[in-house]
Amino acid sequence: MNQAVSLDEAMDPTIQIIFGTQTGTAEDLAYNLADAAEEKGLDVRVSDMEDVDSAQLSRFQYLLVLTSTYGDGDMPDNGVLLWKSLSSGDAPPMNNTHFSVLSLGDSSFPNFCAAGKSWDERLQELGAHRLCERVDCDNDYEVSAEQWEQKVIERLLESSAPAVEVPGEADVDAASLQTESGQNKREKPFVHSASEPMAMKLREKRCLTKSNSSKEVMHYEFELPETEKAYRTGDTLNLMARNEPALVNALLCFGDYDCEALVPYKGVERRLGDLLSCAIDLRQPTPKFLEYLAQQSPGGELENVLQASAQSVQDFLRGRDVLALLKTYSKSPIPSADLIALLAPLTPRTYSIASSASMDSASVALTVASVRYELDGRAMSGTGSCFLADRLPVGANVPAYFSRNRHFTVPEDTTVPVIMIGPGTGIAPFRGFLQERQTQGATGDNWLFFGDRNEETDFLYRDELENFRASGLLTRLDVAFSRDQSEKIYVQHLMRNHSATIYAWLERGAHLFVCGDAQKMAVDVEEALLALIKQERRCSEQEAETYLDSLRSAHRYERDVY
């Protein structure tokens, strides 16, 4: 452990915990850490990254950072502004701060845990001292996160970190319970969670695309149990899908595995067949699984892929599943226990909610594109999307739980204008937004940008949207169908065409929301947004970014991208 440094009089001895999150996991872990630290008598404070600035952080003696990585190695949306401040040339020195970082990521992406790594490096550059080493967590983060939490608390106790004064038993009354530590107690928005999911019954499914479409997009409605609190417009639903039985059977046959064999998994022994069906991800091979196969053929194709770059690994794995790799590259049988240890857990599939509880409090809707393709003569399918489309009949139950989507929801002020950009299945939350605004009797203007491949076959929720427009609720509806003409047209092109009007809406207080693909669409939309701001304000690129940052800070530019 680093030696203690002298403290400036202005230093705050409180243990500051901050979280950067896209889906809520880092936030949950931050509050779990706070609970565990307070149980040990430590004085802690939990803050959202968007609620603090770099100057404030520099005044804390202890700083614990929990952050996910989003997109192509980027900061989560709620951490963008703080990171800009911290990474700038005029960021304050942090010589009197002791810190540690818990980084969340997905090793199937090339820039694994990049956000946490950047935080760790930058804090050290600014002179801060590591309380304990950064821990990088993959999808199966529970054990690693718990070990980091225990180590951090142990180091804090060793370092004489500030303690909470606990009143004696005789002194405890209702007033004394309102301590500062109470700021870290949050009311959980939902009853159920990943560890305690609810059973949701599918009550309706229908195809939104025409039979001659180049893709399949489905609409699903589930019954909302009375035990669960109502979701908020813009929230997400997490479904616990199962692997395709044919894929599980093919894998068992290929490896000559006994489905009844007991295999250790997370401290207990479980049937191999059960693990392959509902606990292990068979569609997303891990880099360590690839490394294992490469070791069987030194100097071969896999070794070359692994030595090239993280991006080359991701490109190579794209579209391939565990069975495909085994059939092509396995030189000898892999023991079942080793196979399970090499693969990632089957994580819940997260979907934007396509309805408003204000309109129908007994149900929740999703809009999901079925992932289907062919690889080496095999029909391949998305784990979650095709579980819903092919293997979950109406009337059947699926384990599920809600997640709060933070600031991605309709404005409280019903007079405020709203701009929604949601091509493809990105339309989902905006169907809910429009339903919500209708039940509110909102008077603020609503503008939707929607796009897809072909108008005839892929105009999702067309009748509903045209009814919203006819009623006056949807003030403007601009659509782009990329394959209906020789030159592809996307929503970002429409934005540029309506540059002056979009800027005028922003100037009168509009909130702008984006939902859909993170890798390409969201990037192109933000570039178009910056370009129109620069054009309409007649300003520099830097001034346009500052304007956009002001929208972020006011929660008037929010994204739900994946």
Solvent accessible surface area in square Angstrom, and as a share of the most:
residue,aa,sasa,rsa
1,M,110,0.49
2,N,58,0.30
3,Q,161,0.71
4,A,95,0.74
5,V,42,0.24
6,S,100,0.64
7,L,84,0.42
8,D,82,0.43
9,E,181,0.81
10,A,68,0.53
11,M,24,0.11
12,D,40,0.21
13,P,69,0.44
14,T,13,0.08
15,I,0,0.00
16,Q,1,0.01
17,I,0,0.00
18,I,0,0.00
19,F,5,0.02
20,G,0,0.00
21,T,3,0.02
22,Q,40,0.18
23,T,84,0.49
24,G,14,0.14
25,T,40,0.23
26,A,0,0.00
27,E,29,0.13
28,D,66,0.34
29,L,25,0.12
30,A,0,0.00
31,Y,35,0.13
32,N,75,0.38
33,L,1,0.01
34,A,0,0.00
35,D,53,0.27
36,A,25,0.19
37,A,1,0.01
38,E,29,0.13
39,E,148,0.67
40,K,125,0.53
41,G,16,0.16
42,L,3,0.02
43,D,36,0.19
44,V,1,0.01
45,R,62,0.23
46,V,18,0.10
47,S,17,0.11
48,D,11,0.06
49,M,0,0.00
50,E,52,0.23
51,D,99,0.51
52,V,24,0.14
53,D,66,0.34
54,S,7,0.04
55,A,46,0.36
56,Q,68,0.30
57,L,0,0.00
58,S,19,0.12
59,R,110,0.40
60,F,16,0.07
61,Q,26,0.11
62,Y,5,0.02
63,L,0,0.00
64,L,1,0.01
65,V,0,0.00
66,L,1,0.01
67,T,0,0.00
68,S,18,0.11
69,T,30,0.17
70,Y,20,0.07
71,G,22,0.21
72,D,81,0.42
73,G,21,0.20
74,D,71,0.37
75,M,19,0.08
76,P,0,0.00
77,D,35,0.18
78,N,12,0.06
79,G,0,0.00
80,V,28,0.16
81,L,52,0.26
82,L,4,0.02
83,W,51,0.18
84,K,82,0.35
85,S,41,0.27
86,L,0,0.00
87,S,50,0.32
88,S,39,0.25
89,G,89,0.86
90,D,127,0.66
91,A,15,0.12
92,P,32,0.20
93,P,96,0.61
94,M,1,0.00
95,N,83,0.43
96,N,35,0.18
97,T,0,0.00
98,H,8,0.03
99,F,0,0.00
100,S,1,0.00
101,V,0,0.00
102,L,1,0.01
103,S,0,0.00
104,L,11,0.06
105,G,16,0.16
106,D,39,0.20
107,S,25,0.16
108,S,24,0.16
109,F,85,0.36
110,P,20,0.12
111,N,64,0.33
112,F,51,0.21
113,C,1,0.00
114,A,22,0.17
115,A,0,0.00
116,G,0,0.00
117,K,66,0.28
118,S,37,0.24
119,W,0,0.00
120,D,5,0.02
121,E,98,0.44
122,R,43,0.16
123,L,0,0.00
124,Q,96,0.43
125,E,122,0.55
126,L,21,0.10
127,G,22,0.21
128,A,7,0.06
129,H,51,0.23
130,R,51,0.19
131,L,0,0.00
132,C,11,0.07
133,E,122,0.55
134,R,68,0.25
135,V,44,0.25
136,D,45,0.23
137,C,1,0.01
138,D,37,0.19
139,N,45,0.23
140,D,65,0.34
141,Y,60,0.23
142,E,89,0.40
143,V,93,0.53
144,S,37,0.24
145,A,4,0.03
146,E,95,0.43
147,Q,112,0.50
148,W,5,0.02
149,E,35,0.16
150,Q,104,0.46
151,K,81,0.34
152,V,0,0.00
153,I,12,0.06
154,E,80,0.36
155,R,46,0.17
156,L,0,0.00
157,L,85,0.42
158,E,107,0.48
159,S,29,0.19
160,S,100,0.64
161,A,11,0.09
162,P,30,0.19
163,A,73,0.57
164,V,41,0.23
165,E,161,0.72
166,V,120,0.69
167,P,52,0.33
168,G,40,0.38
169,E,166,0.75
170,A,106,0.82
171,D,96,0.50
172,V,69,0.40
173,D,82,0.43
174,A,81,0.63
175,A,78,0.61
176,S,32,0.21
177,L,119,0.59
178,Q,150,0.67
179,T,53,0.31
180,E,128,0.57
181,S,22,0.14
182,G,35,0.34
183,Q,92,0.41
184,N,2,0.01
185,K,121,0.51
186,R,75,0.27
187,E,147,0.66
188,K,136,0.57
189,P,43,0.27
190,F,16,0.07
191,V,82,0.47
192,H,34,0.15
193,S,47,0.30
194,A,53,0.41
195,S,99,0.64
196,E,117,0.53
197,P,49,0.31
198,M,8,0.04
199,A,63,0.49
200,M,0,0.00
201,K,81,0.34
202,L,0,0.00
203,R,94,0.34
204,E,60,0.27
205,K,55,0.23
206,R,95,0.35
207,C,65,0.39
208,L,26,0.13
209,T,9,0.05
210,K,115,0.49
211,S,127,0.82
212,N,107,0.55
213,S,20,0.13
214,S,72,0.46
215,K,59,0.25
216,E,52,0.23
217,V,0,0.00
218,M,17,0.08
219,H,0,0.00
220,Y,0,0.00
221,E,26,0.12
222,F,0,0.00
223,E,72,0.32
224,L,20,0.10
225,P,34,0.21
226,E,179,0.80
227,T,96,0.56
228,E,12,0.05
229,K,85,0.36
230,A,63,0.49
231,Y,8,0.03
232,R,79,0.29
233,T,5,0.03
234,G,1,0.01
235,D,0,0.00
236,T,13,0.08
237,L,0,0.00
238,N,7,0.04
239,L,2,0.01
240,M,51,0.23
241,A,7,0.05
242,R,120,0.44
243,N,5,0.03
244,E,49,0.22
245,P,76,0.48
246,A,64,0.50
247,L,7,0.03
248,V,7,0.04
249,N,85,0.44
250,A,39,0.30
251,L,1,0.00
252,L,22,0.11
253,C,105,0.63
254,F,91,0.38
255,G,19,0.18
256,D,130,0.68
257,Y,35,0.13
258,D,85,0.44
259,C,46,0.27
260,E,100,0.45
261,A,34,0.27
262,L,111,0.55
263,V,2,0.01
264,P,84,0.53
265,Y,30,0.11
266,K,126,0.53
267,G,82,0.79
268,V,88,0.50
269,E,112,0.50
270,R,80,0.29
271,R,75,0.27
272,L,0,0.00
273,G,8,0.07
274,D,52,0.27
275,L,0,0.00
276,L,0,0.00
277,S,22,0.14
278,C,47,0.28
279,A,13,0.10
280,I,0,0.00
281,D,8,0.04
282,L,0,0.00
283,R,27,0.10
284,Q,95,0.42
285,P,3,0.02
286,T,8,0.05
287,P,27,0.17
288,K,98,0.42
289,F,0,0.00
290,L,0,0.00
291,E,79,0.35
292,Y,56,0.21
293,L,1,0.00
294,A,5,0.04
295,Q,133,0.59
296,Q,46,0.21
297,S,36,0.23
298,P,107,0.67
299,G,53,0.51
300,G,24,0.23
301,E,94,0.42
302,L,7,0.03
303,E,52,0.23
304,N,90,0.46
305,V,22,0.13
306,L,46,0.23
307,Q,132,0.59
308,A,69,0.53
309,S,55,0.36
310,A,51,0.39
311,Q,79,0.35
312,S,29,0.19
313,V,15,0.09
314,Q,31,0.14
315,D,70,0.36
316,F,20,0.08
317,L,12,0.06
318,R,152,0.55
319,G,31,0.30
320,R,74,0.27
321,D,1,0.00
322,V,1,0.00
323,L,4,0.02
324,A,12,0.10
325,L,1,0.00
326,L,4,0.02
327,K,113,0.48
328,T,85,0.49
329,Y,32,0.12
330,S,29,0.19
331,K,134,0.57
332,S,56,0.36
333,P,115,0.73
334,I,5,0.02
335,P,76,0.48
336,S,26,0.17
337,A,42,0.33
338,D,61,0.32
339,L,0,0.00
340,I,5,0.03
341,A,69,0.54
342,L,26,0.13
343,L,9,0.04
344,A,11,0.08
345,P,17,0.11
346,L,23,0.11
347,T,44,0.26
348,P,43,0.27
349,R,50,0.18
350,T,67,0.39
351,Y,35,0.13
352,S,13,0.09
353,I,1,0.00
354,A,0,0.00
355,S,11,0.07
356,S,1,0.01
357,A,13,0.10
358,S,69,0.45
359,M,85,0.38
360,D,52,0.27
361,S,78,0.51
362,A,55,0.42
363,S,7,0.05
364,V,0,0.00
365,A,3,0.02
366,L,0,0.00
367,T,8,0.04
368,V,6,0.03
369,A,37,0.29
370,S,13,0.08
371,V,74,0.42
372,R,115,0.42
373,Y,89,0.34
374,E,130,0.58
375,L,41,0.20
376,D,130,0.68
377,G,65,0.62
378,R,51,0.19
379,A,91,0.71
380,M,4,0.02
381,S,16,0.10
382,G,15,0.14
383,T,10,0.06
384,G,5,0.05
385,S,8,0.05
386,C,0,0.00
387,F,16,0.07
388,L,1,0.01
389,A,19,0.15
390,D,80,0.41
391,R,66,0.24
392,L,8,0.04
393,P,84,0.53
394,V,87,0.50
395,G,43,0.42
396,A,28,0.21
397,N,85,0.44
398,V,1,0.00
399,P,59,0.37
400,A,0,0.00
401,Y,30,0.11
402,F,6,0.03
403,S,22,0.14
404,R,75,0.27
405,N,17,0.09
406,R,52,0.19
407,H,66,0.29
408,F,3,0.01
409,T,26,0.15
410,V,14,0.08
411,P,11,0.07
412,E,174,0.78
413,D,74,0.38
414,T,41,0.24
415,T,86,0.50
416,V,23,0.13
417,P,7,0.05
418,V,1,0.01
419,I,0,0.00
420,M,1,0.00
421,I,0,0.00
422,G,0,0.00
423,P,27,0.17
424,G,14,0.13
425,T,30,0.18
426,G,1,0.01
427,I,0,0.00
428,A,1,0.01
429,P,0,0.00
430,F,0,0.00
431,R,19,0.07
432,G,0,0.00
433,F,1,0.00
434,L,0,0.00
435,Q,14,0.06
436,E,25,0.11
437,R,2,0.01
438,Q,81,0.36
439,T,65,0.38
440,Q,71,0.32
441,G,52,0.50
442,A,15,0.12
443,T,108,0.63
444,G,7,0.07
445,D,43,0.22
446,N,1,0.01
447,W,0,0.00
448,L,0,0.00
449,F,0,0.00
450,F,0,0.00
451,G,6,0.05
452,D,15,0.08
453,R,71,0.26
454,N,41,0.21
455,E,64,0.29
456,E,124,0.56
457,T,11,0.07
458,D,0,0.00
459,F,21,0.09
460,L,0,0.00
461,Y,12,0.05
462,R,91,0.33
463,D,108,0.56
464,E,48,0.21
465,L,1,0.00
466,E,60,0.27
467,N,99,0.51
468,F,18,0.07
469,R,109,0.40
470,A,91,0.70
471,S,80,0.52
472,G,54,0.51
473,L,24,0.12
474,L,1,0.01
475,T,62,0.36
476,R,68,0.25
477,L,20,0.10
478,D,22,0.11
479,V,51,0.29
480,A,5,0.04
481,F,14,0.06
482,S,8,0.05
483,R,121,0.44
484,D,73,0.38
485,Q,72,0.32
486,S,124,0.80
487,E,131,0.59
488,K,103,0.44
489,I,61,0.31
490,Y,92,0.35
491,V,3,0.02
492,Q,21,0.09
493,H,70,0.31
494,L,22,0.11
495,M,0,0.00
496,R,118,0.43
497,N,110,0.57
498,H,47,0.21
499,S,7,0.04
500,A,62,0.48
501,T,46,0.27
502,I,0,0.00
503,Y,33,0.13
504,A,51,0.40
505,W,15,0.05
506,L,2,0.01
507,E,100,0.45
508,R,127,0.46
509,G,25,0.24
510,A,0,0.00
511,H,31,0.14
512,L,0,0.00
513,F,1,0.00
514,V,1,0.00
515,C,0,0.00
516,G,3,0.02
517,D,58,0.30
518,A,7,0.05
519,Q,94,0.42
520,K,133,0.57
521,M,20,0.09
522,A,1,0.01
523,V,73,0.42
524,D,21,0.11
525,V,0,0.00
526,E,34,0.15
527,E,93,0.42
528,A,0,0.00
529,L,0,0.00
530,L,24,0.12
531,A,35,0.27
532,L,3,0.01
533,I,0,0.00
534,K,85,0.36
535,Q,115,0.51
536,E,42,0.19
537,R,107,0.39
538,R,216,0.79
539,C,23,0.14
540,S,53,0.34
541,E,84,0.38
542,Q,120,0.53
543,E,95,0.42
544,A,0,0.00
545,E,55,0.25
546,T,79,0.46
547,Y,28,0.11
548,L,2,0.01
549,D,26,0.13
550,S,59,0.38
551,L,3,0.02
552,R,37,0.14
553,S,71,0.46
554,A,56,0.43
555,H,52,0.23
556,R,49,0.18
557,Y,8,0.03
558,E,25,0.11
559,R,37,0.14
560,D,16,0.08
561,V,11,0.06
562,Y,127,0.48
